[in-house]
Amino acid sequence: MTFSCVIGVVVGCDAGATLEVKFGLWALVLPVALALFAIPLGETKG
């Protein structure tokens, strides 16, 4: 069960590093946009 979580983190870190090398700081646009979208969703469920 833990192995799949570790694999997910490793794949995510690899993808993030690859995008950072290719696009620079523009690679942060998608995660920030998703976080801004998720904040109101979390507040409506509470």
PDBQT receptor file of N, H, CA, C and O in Angstrom, charges set to zero:
ATOM      1  N   MET A   1       0.829  -1.194   0.000  1.00  0.00    +0.000 N 
ATOM      2  CA  MET A   1       0.000   0.000   0.000  1.00  0.00    +0.000 C 
ATOM      3  C   MET A   1       0.876   1.262   0.000  1.00  0.00    +0.000 C 
ATOM      4  O   MET A   1       0.586   2.220  -0.717  1.00  0.00    +0.000 OA
ATOM      5  N   THR A   2       1.916   1.260   0.782  1.00  0.00    +0.000 N 
ATOM      6  H   THR A   2       2.151   0.482   1.364  1.00  0.00    +0.000 HD
ATOM      7  CA  THR A   2       2.804   2.412   0.836  1.00  0.00    +0.000 C 
ATOM      8  C   THR A   2       3.614   2.544  -0.444  1.00  0.00    +0.000 C 
ATOM      9  O   THR A   2       3.957   3.652  -0.854  1.00  0.00    +0.000 OA
ATOM     10  N   PHE A   3       3.919   1.411  -1.078  1.00  0.00    +0.000 N 
ATOM     11  H   PHE A   3       3.640   0.511  -0.745  1.00  0.00    +0.000 HD
ATOM     12  CA  PHE A   3       4.738   1.431  -2.286  1.00  0.00    +0.000 C 
ATOM     13  C   PHE A   3       4.096   2.274  -3.384  1.00  0.00    +0.000 C 
ATOM     14  O   PHE A   3       4.794   3.019  -4.071  1.00  0.00    +0.000 OA
ATOM     15  N   SER A   4       2.789   2.170  -3.559  1.00  0.00    +0.000 N 
ATOM     16  H   SER A   4       2.222   1.565  -3.000  1.00  0.00    +0.000 HD
ATOM     17  CA  SER A   4       2.123   2.956  -4.603  1.00  0.00    +0.000 C 
ATOM     18  C   SER A   4       2.194   4.455  -4.298  1.00  0.00    +0.000 C 
ATOM     19  O   SER A   4       2.307   5.268  -5.216  1.00  0.00    +0.000 OA
ATOM     20  N   CYS A   5       2.131   4.818  -3.040  1.00  0.00    +0.000 N 
ATOM     21  H   CYS A   5       2.039   4.158  -2.295  1.00  0.00    +0.000 HD
ATOM     22  CA  CYS A   5       2.267   6.234  -2.669  1.00  0.00    +0.000 C 
ATOM     23  C   CYS A   5       3.676   6.742  -2.959  1.00  0.00    +0.000 C 
ATOM     24  O   CYS A   5       3.852   7.855  -3.454  1.00  0.00    +0.000 OA
ATOM     25  N   VAL A   6       4.665   5.929  -2.651  1.00  0.00    +0.000 N 
ATOM     26  H   VAL A   6       4.522   5.025  -2.249  1.00  0.00    +0.000 HD
ATOM     27  CA  VAL A   6       6.053   6.312  -2.911  1.00  0.00    +0.000 C 
ATOM     28  C   VAL A   6       6.275   6.458  -4.413  1.00  0.00    +0.000 C 
ATOM     29  O   VAL A   6       6.923   7.409  -4.850  1.00  0.00    +0.000 OA
ATOM     30  N   ILE A   7       5.750   5.537  -5.203  1.00  0.00    +0.000 N 
ATOM     31  H   ILE A   7       5.224   4.765  -4.848  1.00  0.00    +0.000 HD
ATOM     32  CA  ILE A   7       5.874   5.630  -6.658  1.00  0.00    +0.000 C 
ATOM     33  C   ILE A   7       5.197   6.899  -7.168  1.00  0.00    +0.000 C 
ATOM     34  O   ILE A   7       5.728   7.563  -8.058  1.00  0.00    +0.000 OA
ATOM     35  N   GLY A   8       4.038   7.245  -6.622  1.00  0.00    +0.000 N 
ATOM     36  H   GLY A   8       3.606   6.706  -5.899  1.00  0.00    +0.000 HD
ATOM     37  CA  GLY A   8       3.347   8.471  -7.022  1.00  0.00    +0.000 C 
ATOM     38  C   GLY A   8       4.168   9.716  -6.732  1.00  0.00    +0.000 C 
ATOM     39  O   GLY A   8       4.216  10.635  -7.549  1.00  0.00    +0.000 OA
ATOM     40  N   VAL A   9       4.809   9.749  -5.582  1.00  0.00    +0.000 N 
ATOM     41  H   VAL A   9       4.770   9.002  -4.918  1.00  0.00    +0.000 HD
ATOM     42  CA  VAL A   9       5.647  10.899  -5.229  1.00  0.00    +0.000 C 
ATOM     43  C   VAL A   9       6.853  10.980  -6.160  1.00  0.00    +0.000 C 
ATOM     44  O   VAL A   9       7.209  12.062  -6.626  1.00  0.00    +0.000 OA
ATOM     45  N   VAL A  10       7.478   9.843  -6.428  1.00  0.00    +0.000 N 
ATOM     46  H   VAL A  10       7.188   8.964  -6.049  1.00  0.00    +0.000 HD
ATOM     47  CA  VAL A  10       8.652   9.832  -7.305  1.00  0.00    +0.000 C 
ATOM     48  C   VAL A  10       8.279  10.283  -8.717  1.00  0.00    +0.000 C 
ATOM     49  O   VAL A  10       8.996  11.076  -9.328  1.00  0.00    +0.000 OA
ATOM     50  N   VAL A  11       7.165   9.782  -9.231  1.00  0.00    +0.000 N 
ATOM     51  H   VAL A  11       6.583   9.138  -8.736  1.00  0.00    +0.000 HD
ATOM     52  CA  VAL A  11       6.721  10.175 -10.575  1.00  0.00    +0.000 C 
ATOM     53  C   VAL A  11       6.375  11.663 -10.602  1.00  0.00    +0.000 C 
ATOM     54  O   VAL A  11       6.714  12.359 -11.559  1.00  0.00    +0.000 OA
ATOM     55  N   GLY A  12       5.709  12.149  -9.570  1.00  0.00    +0.000 N 
ATOM     56  H   GLY A  12       5.433  11.583  -8.792  1.00  0.00    +0.000 HD
ATOM     57  CA  GLY A  12       5.359  13.567  -9.499  1.00  0.00    +0.000 C 
ATOM     58  C   GLY A  12       6.584  14.461  -9.423  1.00  0.00    +0.000 C 
ATOM     59  O   GLY A  12       6.631  15.509 -10.069  1.00  0.00    +0.000 OA
ATOM     60  N   CYS A  13       7.571  14.058  -8.643  1.00  0.00    +0.000 N 
ATOM     61  H   CYS A  13       7.533  13.207  -8.119  1.00  0.00    +0.000 HD
ATOM     62  CA  CYS A  13       8.812  14.845  -8.552  1.00  0.00    +0.000 C 
ATOM     63  C   CYS A  13       9.554  14.841  -9.876  1.00  0.00    +0.000 C 
ATOM     64  O   CYS A  13      10.101  15.862 -10.294  1.00  0.00    +0.000 OA
ATOM     65  N   ASP A  14       9.571  13.697 -10.528  1.00  0.00    +0.000 N 
ATOM     66  H   ASP A  14       9.127  12.868 -10.189  1.00  0.00    +0.000 HD
ATOM     67  CA  ASP A  14      10.231  13.615 -11.828  1.00  0.00    +0.000 C 
ATOM     68  C   ASP A  14       9.522  14.497 -12.854  1.00  0.00    +0.000 C 
ATOM     69  O   ASP A  14      10.174  15.214 -13.613  1.00  0.00    +0.000 OA
ATOM     70  N   ALA A  15       8.216  14.448 -12.877  1.00  0.00    +0.000 N 
ATOM     71  H   ALA A  15       7.687  13.866 -12.260  1.00  0.00    +0.000 HD
ATOM     72  CA  ALA A  15       7.460  15.280 -13.816  1.00  0.00    +0.000 C 
ATOM     73  C   ALA A  15       7.674  16.760 -13.520  1.00  0.00    +0.000 C 
ATOM     74  O   ALA A  15       7.854  17.556 -14.443  1.00  0.00    +0.000 OA
ATOM     75  N   GLY A  16       7.657  17.132 -12.254  1.00  0.00    +0.000 N 
ATOM     76  H   GLY A  16       7.512  16.486 -11.505  1.00  0.00    +0.000 HD
ATOM     77  CA  GLY A  16       7.875  18.518 -11.879  1.00  0.00    +0.000 C 
ATOM     78  C   GLY A  16       9.257  19.011 -12.259  1.00  0.00    +0.000 C 
ATOM     79  O   GLY A  16       9.410  20.132 -12.744  1.00  0.00    +0.000 OA
ATOM     80  N   ALA A  17      10.265  18.177 -12.039  1.00  0.00    +0.000 N 
ATOM     81  H   ALA A  17      10.141  17.267 -11.645  1.00  0.00    +0.000 HD
ATOM     82  CA  ALA A  17      11.627  18.569 -12.391  1.00  0.00    +0.000 C 
ATOM     83  C   ALA A  17      11.781  18.696 -13.902  1.00  0.00    +0.000 C 
ATOM     84  O   ALA A  17      12.426  19.625 -14.390  1.00  0.00    +0.000 OA
ATOM     85  N   THR A  18      11.192  17.769 -14.634  1.00  0.00    +0.000 N 
ATOM     86  H   THR A  18      10.669  17.015 -14.237  1.00  0.00    +0.000 HD
ATOM     87  CA  THR A  18      11.274  17.819 -16.092  1.00  0.00    +0.000 C 
ATOM     88  C   THR A  18      10.595  19.075 -16.631  1.00  0.00    +0.000 C 
ATOM     89  O   THR A  18      11.138  19.751 -17.504  1.00  0.00    +0.000 OA
ATOM     90  N   LEU A  19       9.419  19.384 -16.117  1.00  0.00    +0.000 N 
ATOM     91  H   LEU A  19       8.977  18.834 -15.408  1.00  0.00    +0.000 HD
ATOM     92  CA  LEU A  19       8.712  20.578 -16.567  1.00  0.00    +0.000 C 
ATOM     93  C   LEU A  19       9.458  21.852 -16.172  1.00  0.00    +0.000 C 
ATOM     94  O   LEU A  19       9.466  22.826 -16.924  1.00  0.00    +0.000 OA
ATOM     95  N   GLU A  20      10.085  21.844 -14.997  1.00  0.00    +0.000 N 
ATOM     96  H   GLU A  20      10.079  21.053 -14.386  1.00  0.00    +0.000 HD
ATOM     97  CA  GLU A  20      10.851  23.015 -14.555  1.00  0.00    +0.000 C 
ATOM     98  C   GLU A  20      12.031  23.263 -15.485  1.00  0.00    +0.000 C 
ATOM     99  O   GLU A  20      12.326  24.410 -15.821  1.00  0.00    +0.000 OA
ATOM    100  N   VAL A  21      12.699  22.209 -15.898  1.00  0.00    +0.000 N 
ATOM    101  H   VAL A  21      12.459  21.277 -15.625  1.00  0.00    +0.000 HD
ATOM    102  CA  VAL A  21      13.833  22.365 -16.815  1.00  0.00    +0.000 C 
ATOM    103  C   VAL A  21      13.355  22.866 -18.174  1.00  0.00    +0.000 C 
ATOM    104  O   VAL A  21      13.997  23.715 -18.792  1.00  0.00    +0.000 OA
ATOM    105  N   LYS A  22      12.224  22.337 -18.632  1.00  0.00    +0.000 N 
ATOM    106  H   LYS A  22      11.702  21.647 -18.130  1.00  0.00    +0.000 HD
ATOM    107  CA  LYS A  22      11.747  22.680 -19.968  1.00  0.00    +0.000 C 
ATOM    108  C   LYS A  22      11.094  24.066 -20.019  1.00  0.00    +0.000 C 
ATOM    109  O   LYS A  22      11.328  24.822 -20.962  1.00  0.00    +0.000 OA
ATOM    110  N   PHE A  23      10.279  24.402 -19.016  1.00  0.00    +0.000 N 
ATOM    111  H   PHE A  23      10.090  23.788 -18.250  1.00  0.00    +0.000 HD
ATOM    112  CA  PHE A  23       9.488  25.637 -19.064  1.00  0.00    +0.000 C 
ATOM    113  C   PHE A  23       9.898  26.685 -18.036  1.00  0.00    +0.000 C 
ATOM    114  O   PHE A  23       9.344  27.784 -18.051  1.00  0.00    +0.000 OA
ATOM    115  N   GLY A  24      10.821  26.401 -17.165  1.00  0.00    +0.000 N 
ATOM    116  H   GLY A  24      11.270  25.508 -17.152  1.00  0.00    +0.000 HD
ATOM    117  CA  GLY A  24      11.220  27.358 -16.132  1.00  0.00    +0.000 C 
ATOM    118  C   GLY A  24      10.094  27.549 -15.119  1.00  0.00    +0.000 C 
ATOM    119  O   GLY A  24       9.373  26.607 -14.789  1.00  0.00    +0.000 OA
ATOM    120  N   LEU A  25       9.956  28.770 -14.635  1.00  0.00    +0.000 N 
ATOM    121  H   LEU A  25      10.542  29.535 -14.903  1.00  0.00    +0.000 HD
ATOM    122  CA  LEU A  25       8.932  29.023 -13.618  1.00  0.00    +0.000 C 
ATOM    123  C   LEU A  25       7.510  28.918 -14.163  1.00  0.00    +0.000 C 
ATOM    124  O   LEU A  25       6.562  28.844 -13.381  1.00  0.00    +0.000 OA
ATOM    125  N   TRP A  26       7.340  28.911 -15.477  1.00  0.00    +0.000 N 
ATOM    126  H   TRP A  26       8.110  28.972 -16.112  1.00  0.00    +0.000 HD
ATOM    127  CA  TRP A  26       6.008  28.734 -16.052  1.00  0.00    +0.000 C 
ATOM    128  C   TRP A  26       5.432  27.363 -15.708  1.00  0.00    +0.000 C 
ATOM    129  O   TRP A  26       4.221  27.163 -15.807  1.00  0.00    +0.000 OA
ATOM    130  N   ALA A  27       6.271  26.429 -15.309  1.00  0.00    +0.000 N 
ATOM    131  H   ALA A  27       7.255  26.591 -15.228  1.00  0.00    +0.000 HD
ATOM    132  CA  ALA A  27       5.805  25.102 -14.917  1.00  0.00    +0.000 C 
ATOM    133  C   ALA A  27       4.945  25.166 -13.656  1.00  0.00    +0.000 C 
ATOM    134  O   ALA A  27       4.228  24.213 -13.351  1.00  0.00    +0.000 OA
ATOM    135  N   LEU A  28       5.008  26.261 -12.930  1.00  0.00    +0.000 N 
ATOM    136  H   LEU A  28       5.590  27.036 -13.178  1.00  0.00    +0.000 HD
ATOM    137  CA  LEU A  28       4.227  26.397 -11.698  1.00  0.00    +0.000 C 
ATOM    138  C   LEU A  28       2.810  26.908 -11.934  1.00  0.00    +0.000 C 
ATOM    139  O   LEU A  28       2.003  26.938 -11.005  1.00  0.00    +0.000 OA
ATOM    140  N   VAL A  29       2.500  27.305 -13.152  1.00  0.00    +0.000 N 
ATOM    141  H   VAL A  29       3.155  27.280 -13.907  1.00  0.00    +0.000 HD
ATOM    142  CA  VAL A  29       1.189  27.885 -13.439  1.00  0.00    +0.000 C 
ATOM    143  C   VAL A  29       0.065  26.868 -13.202  1.00  0.00    +0.000 C 
ATOM    144  O   VAL A  29      -0.928  27.189 -12.549  1.00  0.00    +0.000 OA
ATOM    145  N   LEU A  30       0.212  25.664 -13.721  1.00  0.00    +0.000 N 
ATOM    146  H   LEU A  30       1.019  25.404 -14.252  1.00  0.00    +0.000 HD
ATOM    147  CA  LEU A  30      -0.846  24.655 -13.571  1.00  0.00    +0.000 C 
ATOM    148  C   LEU A  30      -1.077  24.267 -12.111  1.00  0.00    +0.000 C 
ATOM    149  O   LEU A  30      -2.232  24.250 -11.685  1.00  0.00    +0.000 OA
ATOM    150  N   PRO A  31      -0.040  23.952 -11.312  1.00  0.00    +0.000 N 
ATOM    151  CA  PRO A  31      -0.304  23.616  -9.909  1.00  0.00    +0.000 C 
ATOM    152  C   PRO A  31      -0.950  24.751  -9.118  1.00  0.00    +0.000 C 
ATOM    153  O   PRO A  31      -1.821  24.515  -8.282  1.00  0.00    +0.000 OA
ATOM    154  N   VAL A  32      -0.518  25.982  -9.387  1.00  0.00    +0.000 N 
ATOM    155  H   VAL A  32       0.190  26.174 -10.066  1.00  0.00    +0.000 HD
ATOM    156  CA  VAL A  32      -1.104  27.126  -8.678  1.00  0.00    +0.000 C 
ATOM    157  C   VAL A  32      -2.560  27.313  -9.092  1.00  0.00    +0.000 C 
ATOM    158  O   VAL A  32      -3.413  27.587  -8.247  1.00  0.00    +0.000 OA
ATOM    159  N   ALA A  33      -2.851  27.167 -10.376  1.00  0.00    +0.000 N 
ATOM    160  H   ALA A  33      -2.158  26.945 -11.062  1.00  0.00    +0.000 HD
ATOM    161  CA  ALA A  33      -4.230  27.303 -10.846  1.00  0.00    +0.000 C 
ATOM    162  C   ALA A  33      -5.117  26.219 -10.238  1.00  0.00    +0.000 C 
ATOM    163  O   ALA A  33      -6.243  26.499  -9.827  1.00  0.00    +0.000 OA
ATOM    164  N   LEU A  34      -4.624  25.001 -10.179  1.00  0.00    +0.000 N 
ATOM    165  H   LEU A  34      -3.710  24.774 -10.513  1.00  0.00    +0.000 HD
ATOM    166  CA  LEU A  34      -5.412  23.914  -9.574  1.00  0.00    +0.000 C 
ATOM    167  C   LEU A  34      -5.636  24.155  -8.080  1.00  0.00    +0.000 C 
ATOM    168  O   LEU A  34      -6.711  23.865  -7.556  1.00  0.00    +0.000 OA
ATOM    169  N   ALA A  35      -4.628  24.682  -7.404  1.00  0.00    +0.000 N 
ATOM    170  H   ALA A  35      -3.755  24.917  -7.830  1.00  0.00    +0.000 HD
ATOM    171  CA  ALA A  35      -4.781  24.978  -5.980  1.00  0.00    +0.000 C 
ATOM    172  C   ALA A  35      -5.808  26.087  -5.759  1.00  0.00    +0.000 C 
ATOM    173  O   ALA A  35      -6.628  26.010  -4.845  1.00  0.00    +0.000 OA
ATOM    174  N   LEU A  36      -5.756  27.114  -6.599  1.00  0.00    +0.000 N 
ATOM    175  H   LEU A  36      -5.090  27.177  -7.342  1.00  0.00    +0.000 HD
ATOM    176  CA  LEU A  36      -6.733  28.200  -6.464  1.00  0.00    +0.000 C 
ATOM    177  C   LEU A  36      -8.151  27.711  -6.757  1.00  0.00    +0.000 C 
ATOM    178  O   LEU A  36      -9.112  28.212  -6.173  1.00  0.00    +0.000 OA
ATOM    179  N   PHE A  37      -8.284  26.751  -7.643  1.00  0.00    +0.000 N 
ATOM    180  H   PHE A  37      -7.503  26.344  -8.118  1.00  0.00    +0.000 HD
ATOM    181  CA  PHE A  37      -9.582  26.170  -7.946  1.00  0.00    +0.000 C 
ATOM    182  C   PHE A  37     -10.059  25.263  -6.810  1.00  0.00    +0.000 C 
ATOM    183  O   PHE A  37     -11.258  25.189  -6.541  1.00  0.00    +0.000 OA
ATOM    184  N   ALA A  38      -9.136  24.578  -6.147  1.00  0.00    +0.000 N 
ATOM    185  H   ALA A  38      -8.162  24.638  -6.366  1.00  0.00    +0.000 HD
ATOM    186  CA  ALA A  38      -9.488  23.621  -5.107  1.00  0.00    +0.000 C 
ATOM    187  C   ALA A  38      -9.873  24.281  -3.783  1.00  0.00    +0.000 C 
ATOM    188  O   ALA A  38     -10.660  23.720  -3.022  1.00  0.00    +0.000 OA
ATOM    189  N   ILE A  39      -9.336  25.445  -3.506  1.00  0.00    +0.000 N 
ATOM    190  H   ILE A  39      -8.696  25.901  -4.125  1.00  0.00    +0.000 HD
ATOM    191  CA  ILE A  39      -9.613  26.106  -2.223  1.00  0.00    +0.000 C 
ATOM    192  C   ILE A  39     -11.106  26.373  -2.028  1.00  0.00    +0.000 C 
ATOM    193  O   ILE A  39     -11.641  26.010  -0.981  1.00  0.00    +0.000 OA
ATOM    194  N   PRO A  40     -11.804  26.988  -2.987  1.00  0.00    +0.000 N 
ATOM    195  CA  PRO A  40     -13.238  27.196  -2.779  1.00  0.00    +0.000 C 
ATOM    196  C   PRO A  40     -14.018  25.872  -2.720  1.00  0.00    +0.000 C 
ATOM    197  O   PRO A  40     -15.015  25.781  -2.004  1.00  0.00    +0.000 OA
ATOM    198  N   LEU A  41     -13.586  24.869  -3.448  1.00  0.00    +0.000 N 
ATOM    199  H   LEU A  41     -12.776  24.943  -4.030  1.00  0.00    +0.000 HD
ATOM    200  CA  LEU A  41     -14.263  23.580  -3.387  1.00  0.00    +0.000 C 
ATOM    201  C   LEU A  41     -14.168  22.965  -2.000  1.00  0.00    +0.000 C 
ATOM    202  O   LEU A  41     -15.136  22.391  -1.502  1.00  0.00    +0.000 OA
ATOM    203  N   GLY A  42     -13.015  23.083  -1.385  1.00  0.00    +0.000 N 
ATOM    204  H   GLY A  42     -12.228  23.549  -1.790  1.00  0.00    +0.000 HD
ATOM    205  CA  GLY A  42     -12.835  22.551  -0.036  1.00  0.00    +0.000 C 
ATOM    206  C   GLY A  42     -13.656  23.307   0.997  1.00  0.00    +0.000 C 
ATOM    207  O   GLY A  42     -14.127  22.718   1.969  1.00  0.00    +0.000 OA
ATOM    208  N   GLU A  43     -13.828  24.599   0.794  1.00  0.00    +0.000 N 
ATOM    209  H   GLU A  43     -13.445  25.078   0.004  1.00  0.00    +0.000 HD
ATOM    210  CA  GLU A  43     -14.585  25.389   1.760  1.00  0.00    +0.000 C 
ATOM    211  C   GLU A  43     -16.084  25.134   1.661  1.00  0.00    +0.000 C 
ATOM    212  O   GLU A  43     -16.788  25.267   2.663  1.00  0.00    +0.000 OA
ATOM    213  N   THR A  44     -16.592  24.772   0.493  1.00  0.00    +0.000 N 
ATOM    214  H   THR A  44     -16.020  24.664  -0.320  1.00  0.00    +0.000 HD
ATOM    215  CA  THR A  44     -18.022  24.502   0.361  1.00  0.00    +0.000 C 
ATOM    216  C   THR A  44     -18.392  23.143   0.968  1.00  0.00    +0.000 C 
ATOM    217  O   THR A  44     -19.540  22.942   1.366  1.00  0.00    +0.000 OA
ATOM    218  N   LYS A  45     -17.448  22.223   1.044  1.00  0.00    +0.000 N 
ATOM    219  H   LYS A  45     -16.515  22.387   0.721  1.00  0.00    +0.000 HD
ATOM    220  CA  LYS A  45     -17.716  20.902   1.618  1.00  0.00    +0.000 C 
ATOM    221  C   LYS A  45     -17.691  20.925   3.126  1.00  0.00    +0.000 C 
ATOM    222  O   LYS A  45     -18.248  20.027   3.756  1.00  0.00    +0.000 OA
ATOM    223  N   GLY A  46     -17.064  21.921   3.731  1.00  0.00    +0.000 N 
ATOM    224  H   GLY A  46     -16.612  22.651   3.219  1.00  0.00    +0.000 HD
ATOM    225  CA  GLY A  46     -16.877  21.957   5.174  1.00  0.00    +0.000 C 
ATOM    226  C   GLY A  46     -18.034  22.474   5.866  1.00  0.00    +0.000 C 
ATOM    227  O   GLY A  46     -18.029  22.567   7.093  1.00  0.00    +0.000 OA
TER     228      GLY A  46
